[in-house]
Amino acid sequence: MKWVNKSNVLIVGLGLMGGSYAKAIKRIGHHVLAIDKDKEAIEYGLANGIIDEGADHDDPELIKKADCIIIALYPSIVVKWISENKGFFKKGIKITDVMGVKSSFLYKVQEELADTDVEYISAHPMAGREVWGVKNASDKIFRDANYIVVPTDKNTEEGIMWCENLGRVLGFYRVSILSPEEHDDMIAYVSQLTHCIAVSLMTCEDSVKAKDYTGDSFRDLTRIANINGTMWSELFLLNKDALLGQIDKFMSEMGEIRSMIEKDDREGLKDKMRLSTERRSQFNKE
């Protein structure tokens, strides 16, 4: 399937990310189908032109129509969904996802599909908002964002290219490729650790008046503390080993900074800040 041709694209899970994918895919001319157990989400998607057809259950007829499938479910239920519905997949279709962890489920999914001609190519859109649900969906979140394709040795060059092209047509700024293990280690650092820090900043002090005194730095650092606890607690635990490793590194760095402050080590603090400034400059857009 090429993304330039009109196709039936099935999105499983019509939340913030699934809804945002739906908007972007519909904008480029595809027929968008959706399945979500939340009836209100499906009704909202239909009423607002986000999707063309939808069901609040695993409708075999809807699944059979799909030329490709994008799964936007919690990682813990993906294998079960694939197992229960693989008999309805069109011959030769490709499936991708939006999940924030990979190793915990990806190999199991591909093993589940081993006796079929369906190819599952995992991906991770590094985009989001501090709200959730299809009502907050927007394809604008993909602009200036990164998109990671996460193949295994079970994937074909054609399948990987298909998934890369999806990232490009959605409008992502940069498309990269990582193995599942590389992905999970990197995400533990750049995403999960940062959410842990934001949550800790909001829970280490119980001051209802803090909002009256904060500046932009505190608001920026805690923006992601407005968090979907059900989803993020699952992501933390599914990537437990990698995340604990990153937390330990962070606590070690904080320990060094604390020691420098305690010892009035001005030069040590300045060296840390110089290194921080140098590394942060690499994030500036080209």
C-alpha positions in Angstrom: 0.0 0.0 0.0 1.3 3.4 -0.9 0.2 6.5 1.0 -0.6 8.4 -2.2 -3.5 6.1 -3.0 -6.9 6.3 -1.3 -7.2 3.4 1.1 -9.3 2.3 4.0 -7.2 3.0 7.1 -8.4 1.5 10.4 -7.4 3.1 13.7 -7.9 1.0 16.8 -8.2 3.3 19.8 -9.6 6.7 19.0 -8.0 8.8 21.8 -5.7 11.8 21.5 -3.1 10.0 19.4 -5.5 7.9 17.4 -7.7 10.9 16.7 -4.7 13.0 15.6 -3.7 10.3 13.2 -7.2 10.1 11.9 -7.3 13.9 11.2 -3.9 13.8 9.4 -4.8 10.7 7.4 -8.2 11.9 6.4 -6.7 15.2 5.4 -4.5 13.5 2.7 -7.5 11.8 1.2 -7.9 8.4 2.9 -11.1 6.7 4.2 -10.7 6.5 7.9 -12.3 3.7 10.0 -12.1 3.5 13.8 -12.8 1.1 16.6 -12.9 2.3 20.3 -14.8 0.8 23.2 -15.9 4.3 24.2 -19.1 4.9 22.3 -18.9 8.6 22.9 -15.5 8.8 21.2 -16.8 7.1 18.1 -19.9 9.3 18.0 -17.7 12.4 18.4 -15.4 11.3 15.7 -18.3 10.7 13.3 -20.1 13.9 14.2 -17.0 16.0 13.7 -15.8 14.4 10.5 -12.6 13.0 12.1 -13.6 9.4 10.9 -15.8 8.1 8.1 -17.0 4.9 9.8 -16.7 3.6 13.4 -17.7 1.0 15.9 -17.6 0.7 19.7 -16.6 -3.0 19.5 -14.4 -5.2 17.5 -16.5 -5.3 14.4 -15.3 -8.0 12.0 -16.8 -6.3 8.9 -15.0 -3.0 9.7 -11.7 -4.9 10.3 -12.1 -6.8 7.0 -12.3 -3.5 5.1 -9.0 -2.2 6.3 -6.1 -1.9 3.9 -3.8 -1.1 6.8 -4.2 -0.8 10.6 -2.9 1.7 13.1 -3.1 0.5 16.7 -3.4 3.2 19.4 -4.1 1.0 22.4 -2.3 0.6 25.7 0.7 -1.8 25.1 -0.6 -4.4 27.6 -3.6 -5.2 25.4 -2.1 -5.2 21.9 -1.2 -8.9 21.8 -4.7 -9.9 22.9 -6.3 -7.6 20.3 -4.1 -9.0 17.5 -4.8 -12.6 18.6 -8.5 -12.2 18.7 -8.8 -10.4 15.4 -6.1 -11.6 13.1 -8.5 -13.9 11.3 -10.3 -10.8 9.9 -7.2 -9.1 8.5 -6.9 -8.7 4.7 -4.2 -10.8 3.1 -0.9 -8.9 3.0 -1.9 -5.9 5.0 0.6 -3.9 7.2 0.0 -2.9 10.8 1.7 -0.2 12.8 1.3 1.4 16.2 2.0 4.4 18.4 3.1 2.8 21.6 5.7 4.4 23.9 7.5 1.1 24.8 8.4 -1.7 22.5 10.3 -4.7 23.8 7.6 -5.7 26.3 5.1 -6.6 23.5 6.5 -6.2 20.0 8.2 -9.6 19.7 5.1 -11.3 21.1 2.9 -9.6 18.5 5.2 -10.6 15.6 5.2 -14.2 17.0 1.4 -14.1 17.1 1.4 -13.1 13.4 4.1 -15.6 12.3 1.7 -17.9 10.6 0.1 -15.1 8.6 1.3 -12.9 5.7 0.6 -9.7 7.8 3.5 -7.5 8.6 3.7 -5.5 11.9 6.1 -2.6 11.8 6.2 -0.7 15.1 6.6 3.1 15.4 6.6 5.8 18.0 5.3 9.4 17.2 7.2 11.6 19.7 4.3 14.0 20.0 1.5 14.7 22.4 -0.4 17.1 24.6 -1.1 17.5 28.3 -4.7 16.5 27.7 -6.2 13.3 26.3 -9.2 12.0 24.4 -10.3 12.4 20.8 -11.9 15.8 21.6 -8.3 17.2 22.0 -6.9 15.5 18.9 -5.0 17.7 16.5 -2.7 16.8 13.5 -0.7 20.0 14.3 1.1 18.1 17.1 3.1 16.3 14.5 4.8 19.4 13.1 8.4 19.9 14.3 8.1 16.5 16.1 10.2 13.3 15.8 9.0 10.0 14.5 10.8 6.7 15.3 10.4 3.5 13.3 11.2 0.5 15.4 11.8 -2.6 13.2 13.0 -6.1 14.1 14.6 -8.8 12.0 11.1 -9.9 11.1 10.4 -6.8 9.1 11.0 -6.3 5.4 12.7 -3.4 3.7 9.4 -2.6 2.0 7.6 -2.6 5.4 10.1 -0.4 7.0 9.9 2.1 4.1 6.1 2.0 4.3 6.3 3.0 7.9 8.9 5.7 7.3 6.7 7.1 4.6 3.7 7.2 7.0 5.8 9.4 9.3 6.6 11.8 6.5 3.0 12.1 5.2 1.8 12.8 8.7 4.1 15.8 8.7 6.8 14.8 11.2 10.0 16.9 11.2 12.4 14.0 11.5 12.1 10.2 10.9 14.6 7.9 12.6 15.1 4.2 13.0 16.0 2.4 16.3 15.9 -1.2 17.4 13.3 -2.0 20.2 16.0 -2.1 22.8 17.7 1.1 21.7 14.2 2.7 21.6 13.3 1.7 25.1 16.5 2.9 26.6 16.4 6.2 24.8 12.7 6.8 25.7 13.4 6.0 29.3 15.7 9.0 29.2 14.1 11.6 27.0 10.5 10.9 27.9 9.8 8.7 30.9 12.5 10.2 33.1 11.3 13.7 32.3 7.7 12.8 33.3 9.1 11.3 36.6 10.9 14.6 37.2 7.8 16.7 36.5 5.6 14.6 38.8 8.3 14.8 41.5 8.4 18.6 41.3 4.7 18.8 41.7 4.6 16.4 44.6 7.7 17.4 46.7 6.0 20.5 47.9 2.3 20.9 49.0 1.9 24.6 48.4 -1.4 25.8 47.0 0.0 29.3 46.7 2.9 28.2 44.5 1.1 29.3 41.3 1.1 32.8 42.6 4.9 33.0 42.7 6.1 30.8 39.8 7.8 32.0 36.7 8.2 30.5 33.2 10.9 28.0 34.3 8.7 26.2 36.7 5.7 26.2 34.3 7.9 24.8 31.5 9.4 22.1 33.7 6.1 20.9 35.1 4.0 21.2 31.9 3.9 17.4 31.5 3.0 16.9 35.2 -0.7 17.1 34.0 -0.5 13.4 33.2 -2.7 10.5 32.2 -1.9 8.3 35.2 -3.3 5.1 33.8 -1.2 5.2 30.6 2.0 6.5 32.1 2.1 4.2 35.1 1.8 1.3 32.6 4.6 2.7 30.4 6.9 3.1 33.4 6.3 -0.4 34.6 6.6 -2.0 31.2 10.0 -0.3 30.7 11.0 -0.8 34.3 14.7 -1.8 34.0 15.6 1.0 31.5 13.8 3.6 33.5 15.3 2.6 36.8 18.7 2.9 35.2 18.0 6.4 34.0 16.6 7.4 37.4 19.8 6.2 39.0 21.9 8.3 36.7 19.8 11.3 37.3 19.9 10.9 41.1 23.7 10.5 40.9 23.9 13.8 39.0 21.6 15.5 41.5 23.8 14.2 44.3 26.9 15.8 42.7 25.2 19.1 42.3 23.9 18.9 45.9 27.5 18.2 47.1 28.9 21.1 45.1 26.3 23.5 46.6 27.0 22.2 50.1 30.7 22.7 49.7 30.4 26.1 48.0 32.1 24.7 44.9 31.4 27.5 42.5 33.8 26.3 39.8 32.3 22.8 39.9 28.8 24.2 39.5 29.9 26.4 36.6 31.5 23.4 34.8 28.2 21.5 35.1 26.3 24.5 33.7 28.8 24.9 30.9 28.3 21.2 29.9 24.6 21.5 30.2 24.5 24.6 28.0 26.7 22.9 25.4 24.6 19.8 25.3 21.3 21.7 25.2 22.4 23.7 22.2 22.3 20.5 20.1 18.6 20.5 20.4 18.2 23.8 18.5 16.4 23.2 15.2 18.6 23.3 12.2 
